[in-house]
Amino acid sequence: MSVVVKASSRARRLQAQRSDERAIAEMVGLVQGIVADGRVSAEEAERLAAWTRNHPETALRWPANILALHLTRIFEDGRVDRRERARLRAMLEQLAANPAGFAGGFRLATDLPIPRPEPPVVFEGRTFLFAGEMAYGPVHACEREVQELGGSCLKTVTRRLDYVVIGAIAAQDWAQRAFGAVVDDVVRYRARGVSIAVITEEHWAAALP
């Protein structure tokens, strides 16, 4: 009896996984279609928002959850202005260029100095440095989010730095990338007793209100 139950449970999980993969593929196609002409209309933004509402389970997955959050904030006032469309376009272009990120999540090297569990993220009065490519959008868009929440951003590692956010679109050969030098600087400061937290973009984004 238990063997039958386990087999049935596995079948349900497999079916759910396949359904989720189909939904993710549909979302990728929708995003790529929207950014194909280099612009995002209010109607396209609304269509994408409606898709996330109609697929709530998929919209909980990283990085689709960030897109859903972004769309919710855009439509809070009932309209989409030019600035919001530009910010949304930047995010969609980043996601469209990295379709594997939708399906499998972004891979990070296991030897990055990221604590588990990751520390709480506080914005007010804290300093951030963004390293690598962000799924959320261009670095300046991420920095704007921090600044609007009372934080500030730096371009280099200093004693004043509180958080280094490692972009989700990161390769396994991170040490050969530009942000590898940033991580090396953090390790050196830590050796001198300076507390700088290295966190993932996913963790940072989850802390956004």
N, C-alpha and C positions, 0 to 999 in steps of 0.2 A: 504493500500500500504506500509506504513512504517513498519507494522508488518511483511510483506513478506520480505522486505529488511533486517530487523534485523535478521530474521530467516536464510536468505541466508548468511548473514555476519557471524553468529554464526557457520553455517555449514562449511563455508570456513576456519574459524579459527580452528575448530575441525579437519578438514581434514589436515590442515597444521601441527597441533600439532601431529597428529598420524604419518604423514610422517616424521616429525623430530624425533619422538621417535624411529621409525624403523631405521632411519639412525644412531642414537646414538647407538642403540643395535648392529647394524652392525659394527660400529667402535669399540665398546667394544670387540666384538668377534674377530676382527682383531688384536687388541692389545694383548688380552690374548693368541691368537695363536702364535703371534710373540715371546712373552717372555716365552712360555712354555718350550723351551729347554735351557733357561738361557743365550741366546746370541742373538744379533741383527746383522744380516748381512747387507751389503750395499744394497743388493737387497730388503730386507725386509723394510729397511728405505725408499727406493725409492717407494716401493709399498704403504707405509703409506702416504708418501708425495703426491703421485698421488691421493690417496683417498681424502685427504683434499682439493686438487685442484678441484676435481670433485664434492665435496659437500661444496661449499663455504659458504652457509648459516649455515650449521651445524658447520663448522670450525670457525664461529664467536662466538659460545657459550662457556662459561666457563665450564670446563677447556680445552675443545678442542681447543680453540683459543690459549692457551699457547703452546700446542703441535704443532699446525700449525706454530706458530712463531718460535719455536725451530727448526722445520724441515727446514723452509725457511732459517734460519741462517746457518744451517749445510750445505745446498746445494749451498750456495752463491759462493763457489769456485769450484763447479762442482764435488766435491768428498767427501767421508765420511771416515775420518781417524779413527784409533783405539780409540783415546780419545773421539771423537765425538760419536762413537758407544756406548762407555761405559756410557757416560752421558745420551744418549738417552735411553739406556736400563734401567738405574736407574729411569728415569721419567716414562717409560712405565710400569715398575714393580709396581710403586706406583699407577698409574692409574688403572692397571689391578686388583690390590688388593682392589680397592674401586669403583666398577662399579656403585654404586648408585650415585656417584659424577657426572658421566656423565649425568645421566637421570634427576636428580632433583636439581643439584647444591649442594654445601656443606652447611650444616646448622651451623650457629653460634648462640650462646646464645644472646638473645636480650639485656641483661644487661651488655655486654662487653663495656668498655669505648671507643667506636669507634665513633668519631664525624661524623655527616652527614651534608653536604658533607664531604668526607674525604679530608685531606689537600694535596696539591701538594707534590710530591715525588722528592726530589733533591738527587742525588747520590754523586756528587763531594764534597769531604770534610766532608761528613756526616757519622754518625755511626748508625749501624743497629744491632738489635738482633732478631733472628728468634725463635719463640716459637710455639711448637706443630708440627704436621706432615704437611709437605708441599706437595701439589699436584704436584708442579713443579719438585720435586725430593728430594734427600737427602739435609739436611741443608748445607752441605759443597758445594753442587752445587749452591745453592742460594747465599751463601757467596762469591763464586767465581764470580758470576755475579756482585755483588756489588763492589768487589775489582777491577774488570776490568773496571768499570765505575768511578773509583776514590774515592770510599767510603771505609769504613772499618767496621769490625764487632766485636761485643763484646759478651761475654758469660754470663755476669751478668748485672743487671740494675745499672747504675751509673749516676752521673750528666752529664757525657760526652755523654750520649746516646741521639740520635735524634728520632729514630723510633723503635718501637716494631712491628714486622710483625707476625700476628696471622695466623698460618697455616690453609689452607682451610679444611683439614680433621680434623675437631674439633667437639667434641660431645657437646650435651646440658649440660652435667655435667662437663663443663669446669673447674669449681672451684675445682673439685676433681682431676684434672689432673695437671701434672707438671707445665704447663704454667700458671695455676691459680695463683701460687706464684709469677710469673713474673708480672702478671697484678696487683696483690696486691702491689708489690714494686713500680710499676709505679704510682699507686694511691697515695701512701705515698709521693713520690717525688713531685707529682703535688701539694699536700697539702702544700708543703714547697716552692712552687713557681717555681719549675723546670719544664720546658716545654718539655715533652716527648710525641710524637704522637704515638698512637696505631692505626694501620691500618690493613686491611685485606690483605691476600696474593693476592687476585684478584686485588686489587688496586695497590699493589706493582708491580705485574707482568705487569699490563697495562702500567706502566711507563717505562718499559724496552724499549730501542730504537730498 
